[in-house]
């Protein structure tokens, strides 16, 4: 699922993004649209052009990821204003399926 090998620089940028992105969910989306969203992991490409943002929602609709993707360009703009990089970063929001997989494995072992 997650195969991107990150450099130290990419890891530092991912750490900064993990602080900057969650408040943007509250700024651009209501709890009715997405529920309580958690950023579980961020992977940044070596050229810092793309970040895969893995998210999970509690209490939100099943298609909450569509609402997040819809405001993605606004979030990209805000991130570009807050994180000084040479060029704007493309944010790709993805559903974190690791919790679902863990639950299925737990059920199979029970």
Kinemage of the C-alpha trace (Angstrom):
@kinemage 1
@onewidth
@group {chain A} dominant
@subgroup {mainchain}
@vectorlist {calphas} color= white
{ca unk a 1} P 0.000 0.000 0.000
{ca unk a 2} L 2.607 2.552 1.078
{ca unk a 3} L 5.774 2.109 -0.889
{ca unk a 4} L 7.276 5.593 -1.013
{ca unk a 5} L 10.761 5.665 0.520
{ca unk a 6} L 11.332 9.082 2.024
{ca unk a 7} L 14.571 10.989 2.439
{ca unk a 8} L 15.362 12.822 5.665
{ca unk a 9} L 14.269 16.089 4.054
{ca unk a 10} L 10.958 14.537 2.980
{ca unk a 11} L 10.437 13.232 6.514
{ca unk a 12} L 10.995 16.727 7.944
{ca unk a 13} L 8.507 18.243 5.496
{ca unk a 14} L 6.001 15.473 6.306
{ca unk a 15} L 6.357 16.286 9.993
{ca unk a 16} L 5.615 19.964 9.347
{ca unk a 17} L 2.634 19.067 7.152
{ca unk a 18} L 1.252 16.810 9.874
{ca unk a 19} L 1.020 19.907 12.090
{ca unk a 20} L -0.316 22.289 9.431
{ca unk a 21} L -2.982 20.191 7.682
{ca unk a 22} L -5.367 19.133 10.526
{ca unk a 23} L -6.439 22.718 11.387
{ca unk a 24} L -7.287 23.225 7.718
{ca unk a 25} L -9.955 20.513 7.950
{ca unk a 26} L -11.692 22.604 10.611
{ca unk a 27} L -11.249 25.772 8.551
{ca unk a 28} L -12.682 24.453 5.281
{ca unk a 29} L -15.036 21.634 6.308
{ca unk a 30} L -17.807 21.204 8.839
{ca unk a 31} L -18.060 18.139 11.097
{ca unk a 32} L -21.252 17.213 9.227
{ca unk a 33} L -19.249 16.852 6.029
{ca unk a 34} L -16.353 14.791 7.348
{ca unk a 35} L -16.828 13.918 11.015
{ca unk a 36} L -13.686 13.926 13.161
{ca unk a 37} L -10.764 13.588 10.737
{ca unk a 38} L -7.374 12.267 11.759
{ca unk a 39} L -4.233 12.447 9.637
{ca unk a 40} L -2.608 9.073 10.216
{ca unk a 41} L 0.409 9.404 7.963
{ca unk a 42} L 1.952 11.681 5.358
{ca unk a 43} L 4.418 10.581 2.710
{ca unk a 44} L 6.301 13.210 0.732
{ca unk a 45} L 7.973 12.520 -2.613
{ca unk a 46} L 11.713 13.081 -2.867
{ca unk a 47} L 11.260 16.164 -5.060
{ca unk a 48} L 8.758 17.575 -2.514
{ca unk a 49} L 6.178 17.982 -5.276
{ca unk a 50} L 3.569 15.537 -3.996
{ca unk a 51} L 2.387 14.545 -0.541
{ca unk a 52} L 0.139 11.552 0.072
{ca unk a 53} L -2.013 12.403 3.090
{ca unk a 54} L -3.633 9.348 4.684
{ca unk a 55} L -6.778 10.210 6.635
{ca unk a 56} L -9.366 8.468 8.765
{ca unk a 57} L -12.755 9.739 9.927
{ca unk a 58} L -14.800 8.976 13.010
{ca unk a 59} L -18.476 9.809 12.869
{ca unk a 60} L -18.413 11.095 9.311
{ca unk a 61} L -20.163 9.894 6.184
{ca unk a 62} L -18.597 7.025 4.245
{ca unk a 63} L -17.733 9.325 1.342
{ca unk a 64} L -16.001 11.945 3.517
{ca unk a 65} L -12.874 11.642 1.378
{ca unk a 66} L -14.753 13.249 -1.544
{ca unk a 67} L -15.470 16.342 0.551
{ca unk a 68} L -11.795 16.552 1.497
{ca unk a 69} L -10.669 16.178 -2.107
{ca unk a 70} L -13.103 18.902 -3.162
{ca unk a 71} L -11.398 21.471 -0.920
{ca unk a 72} L -7.945 20.065 -1.724
{ca unk a 73} L -6.891 23.023 -3.904
{ca unk a 74} L -7.749 25.483 -1.104
{ca unk a 75} L -5.734 23.397 1.336
{ca unk a 76} L -2.810 23.245 -1.102
{ca unk a 77} L -2.846 27.036 -1.337
{ca unk a 78} L -2.876 27.440 2.458
{ca unk a 79} L -0.064 24.920 2.864
{ca unk a 80} L 1.994 26.774 0.250
{ca unk a 81} L 1.520 29.984 2.265
{ca unk a 82} L 2.515 28.350 5.561
{ca unk a 83} L 5.330 26.035 4.425
{ca unk a 84} L 8.062 27.740 2.437
{ca unk a 85} L 8.966 25.459 -0.466
{ca unk a 86} L 10.309 26.349 -3.890
{ca unk a 87} L 7.112 25.268 -5.602
{ca unk a 88} L 3.568 24.451 -4.529
{ca unk a 89} L 2.969 20.930 -3.289
{ca unk a 90} L 0.191 18.706 -4.614
{ca unk a 91} L -1.745 17.071 -1.765
{ca unk a 92} L -3.317 13.693 -2.519
{ca unk a 93} L -5.812 12.682 0.145
{ca unk a 94} L -6.231 8.954 0.594
{ca unk a 95} L -8.334 6.828 2.889
{ca unk a 96} L -6.208 5.061 5.500
{ca unk a 97} L -7.309 1.453 5.276
{ca unk a 98} L -4.845 0.102 7.841
{ca unk a 99} L -7.371 0.303 10.699
{ca unk a 100} L -9.914 -1.654 8.650
{ca unk a 101} L -7.311 -4.283 7.804
{ca unk a 102} L -6.306 -4.577 11.454
{ca unk a 103} L -9.954 -5.068 12.443
{ca unk a 104} L -10.430 -7.793 9.829
{ca unk a 105} L -7.322 -9.623 10.994
{ca unk a 106} L -8.480 -9.344 14.609
{ca unk a 107} L -11.874 -10.788 13.613
{ca unk a 108} L -10.245 -13.661 11.751
{ca unk a 109} L -8.049 -14.511 14.726
{ca unk a 110} L -10.975 -14.441 17.177
